[in-house]
Amino acid sequence: MAAKAKTTQPDPVPSVWARQRREPDQPGLSREAIVRAAIAMLDADGVEALSMRKLGARLNAGATSLYRHVATKDELMELAVDEAAAEIHVPPAGSPDWRAAVTEAANSFRAAALRHPWLSSVIGHAGLTYLGPNLMAYFERLAALFAAIGFPEPRGAIDAVLSYTLGMSTTEAAWLTTVARSGHGEAEFVARLLPAVQQASSGHDLFEESYTELSAAAEDPVGVRDAKFAYGLDVVLDGLALRLPHG
């Protein structure tokens, strides 16, 4: 008699969004509390400093209790990314000034990314983040906005704006993290950096403009960063405007 074939269960999908949520086994400990504490740690010290052990100590909870809510650090990052995404505002579809609406959406993403300097660097590869409810709602609002504008390929237009916004926010957040770790304010840090930049750019005439820009940043670093982001976004929107049907 032939042996009965064994049935194999498929491997679970490695995402917090792909498994059933568990009930807490410790009073006062919830997924929401874990995520809030994780975000506070991420904002203060970055991704490298976050661990389940440190998070448990912050919450006065054992690792076993945490693992009932999040199986891995990757799952924790999925939850943190989705929670931060709730802060991003997208204007309603049908706004009369489409450029102002897209600019507002991009600025809101950038603001969230600078409040949470870790966000831009992990949003593209922190598990299956796009399955989170807040990110799904965010992309739905973006899709409605760009479709109402009349782009023949709204997905491509969204990708262009997001790629620019994400790239600039990642660079800017990394810069601000470096500044924070120096222990100085941004203007002071730039002023201290100027002599090294001037020496490094000596003999490279095309870098003179960059040195001039950095000198201005010593006076108004936030204004310089805002202007740089706005200029690049305008260039992207100028290109997208050419894709809109005329008449």
C-alpha positions, -999 to +999 in steps of 0.1 A: +000+000+000+015+033-010+024+058+017+001+087+021+016+119+007+024+145+033+007+179+029+030+209+032+019+242+044+031+273+025+056+294+042+040+324+059+043+358+042+069+377+062+048+408+070+028+420+099+000+428+075-002+391+064-010+375+097-038+377+123-034+403+150-029+388+184-045+399+217-022+414+243-011+393+272+001+421+294-022+449+306-013+483+292+008+468+264-007+471+229+006+472+194-001+510+194+020+515+225+049+495+211+048+514+178+047+548+196+077+538+217+096+525+187+090+557+167+103+578+197+135+557+197+139+559+159+135+596+160+160+600+187+187+575+177+180+560+143+173+526+129+206+511+140+200+518+177+165+502+177+163+466+190+136+445+205+156+442+237+159+480+241+123+485+232+112+460+258+132+477+284+117+511+275+082+496+279+091+475+310+080+444+290+097+411+283+106+401+248+079+374+248+052+400+253+066+421+224+067+391+201+030+385+206+025+418+186+055+419+163+074+388+153+106+406+141+122+440+139+112+441+102+076+439+112+081+466+137+095+488+110+065+481+088+042+494+116+064+524+123+065+534+086+027+531+084+021+551+115+044+579+102+025+579+069-006+589+087+009+624+091+012+630+053-015+652+039-028+651+004-053+678-008-086+666-021-091+657-057-104+684-079-083+712-064-086+743-087-048+748-088-032+714-096+004+726-091-004+741-057-021+708-047+008+686-058+033+710-041+013+708-009+013+670-010+051+669-017+058+694+011+038+673+035+057+642+027+090+661+031+079+675+064+070+641+078+104+627+065+123+655+083+103+649+115+112+612+113+147+612+097+147+574+094+115+573+073+128+581+038+157+556+041+135+526+050+101+533+033+111+515+001+125+483+017+109+479+051+090+447+044+056+451+027+050+486+040+026+494+011+001+470+026-004+492+057-037+510+060-023+545+062+000+540+032-028+525+012-050+554+020-022+578+012-017+563-023-054+562-029-056+600-022-026+606-045-042+585-073-075+604-070-056+638-071-035+630-101-064+613-120-086+644-114-058+666-127-061+648-160-027+631-165-031+604-192-007+582-171-013+592-135+008+564-121+039+577-140+032+613-128+029+601-092+062+581-095+080+612-109+069+634-080+075+607-053+109+598-067+120+634-065+105+640-031+118+608-016+153+613-030+156+649-017+141+640+016+165+611+021+195+634+014+182+662+036+173+639+065+208+624+063+223+659+065+202+669+095+212+636+112+248+645+108+242+680+121+223+666+151+251+642+160+276+671+159+260+687+189+257+721+171+229+740+155+227+738+117+239+774+111+268+769+134+277+735+119+277+750+084+299+779+095+324+754+110+323+734+078+330+763+054+368+764+057+370+726+049+347+731+019+367+761+006+399+741+008+384+710-009+369+731-037+401+750-044+410+747-080+376+734-090+361+765-105+327+749-112+322+743-075+324+780-066+286+782-068+282+754-043+305+772-019+285+804-023+253+784-016+269+769+015+279+804+027+243+815+024+232+784+044+253+796+073+230+826+075+197+808+068+201+771+065+163+763+066+156+789+039+183+775+016+170+739+020+134+751+014+144+770-018+164+741-031+135+717-027+110+741-042+132+747-073+136+710-081+099+703-075+091+732-099+113+716-126+095+683-121+061+700-124+072+719-154+079+687-171+047+670-161+027+700-173+038+692-208+021+658-204-013+673-198-037+673-227-041+708-241-074+726-246 
